Each structure stands twice: as structure tokens, then as C-alpha cells.
């Protein structure tokens, strides 16, 4: 087993406490801007969004025949052309 993988070496290295660092001493340059990490698009079909109890979806359907809101072409009372 290599010397750097031994338990005794690990204990010896981390035996002393690391000194704390002050974030106030770190100067941020004007050009430095932190950005969010890049994310990947998940593979496969997205999961269906669950409609929880009491959260009814409100649909504003419009009729394909007359263009009015509140009903669809199947239940429209005007004659279809």
C-alpha cells in the first residue's frame, strides 16, 4: 500500500487545525461575476405534473366555430359551416 493511502499518514496530515479565512479580505474584481452552473436537459419523457386536491386547473376554452369562450365546437349551438 502506498504511503499516501495509509491511515497514519492521513492522521498526521490533518492533525493540525486549519486556520479560518476571512471573506472580508477577499477582494472581488469588477469583471468577476459568479454565474449559476450549467444544467443539462434530463433524458426521457418529463414527468407528469400532479394536480393536487383543491388545485383545479382553470381552462379558458374557445369555440372553433363561433370563437366565443366557455364552450367548444361540439357543444356550440350555432350551425357549423
C-alpha positions in Angstrom: 0.0 0.0 0.0 1.4 3.4 -0.9 2.4 5.7 1.9 -0.2 8.4 1.0 -3.0 5.9 1.4 -2.1 4.8 4.9 -4.2 5.8 7.9 -1.2 7.1 9.8 -0.3 9.5 7.0 -3.9 10.8 6.9 -3.9 11.4 10.6 -0.5 13.1 10.5 -1.6 15.4 7.7 -4.9 16.5 9.3 -3.6 16.6 12.9 -3.3 20.3 13.0 -6.3 22.6 12.7 -6.7 24.7 9.5 -6.8 28.4 10.2 -10.0 30.1 9.4 -10.1 32.6 6.5 -11.8 35.9 6.4 -14.1 36.6 3.4 -13.9 40.3 4.0 -10.2 40.2 3.0 -11.1 38.7 -0.4 -11.5 41.4 -3.0 -13.8 40.8 -5.9 -12.7 42.3 -9.1 -15.2 44.3 -11.1 -15.1 41.9 -14.1 -15.6 38.9 -11.9 -19.2 37.8 -11.8 -20.5 34.5 -10.5 -23.0 32.7 -12.6 -25.2 29.7 -12.0 -23.8 26.4 -13.0 -24.8 25.0 -16.4 -27.5 22.4 -16.2 -28.4 19.6 -18.5 -31.7 18.6 -20.0 -32.8 15.4 -18.5 -33.2 12.4 -20.7 -36.5 10.8 -21.4 -40.1 12.0 -21.2 -40.8 14.6 -18.5 -42.8 13.5 -15.5 -46.5 14.5 -15.5 -47.3 17.4 -13.2 -49.6 16.1 -10.5 -52.8 18.1 -9.8 -53.2 18.1 -6.0 -56.5 18.1 -4.3 -58.1 21.6 -4.3 -56.0 22.8 -7.1 -58.4 22.6 -10.1 -57.0 23.8 -13.4 -58.9 26.6 -15.0 -59.2 26.2 -18.7 -60.3 29.0 -20.9 -61.6 27.1 -23.9 -62.8 28.8 -27.0 -65.1 27.5 -29.6 -63.7 26.7 -33.0 -66.9 27.5 -34.8 -68.0 30.9 -33.3 -64.8 31.9 -31.4 -66.6 32.6 -28.1 -65.1 31.5 -24.8 -66.7 29.0 -22.4 -67.6 26.1 -24.8 -66.1 24.1 -27.6 -67.3 23.4 -31.2 -69.0 20.2 -30.2 -71.4 21.9 -27.8 -71.8 25.1 -29.9 -75.5 26.0 -30.6 -74.7 27.8 -33.8 -74.8 26.0 -37.1 -71.4 24.6 -38.2 -70.3 25.7 -41.6 
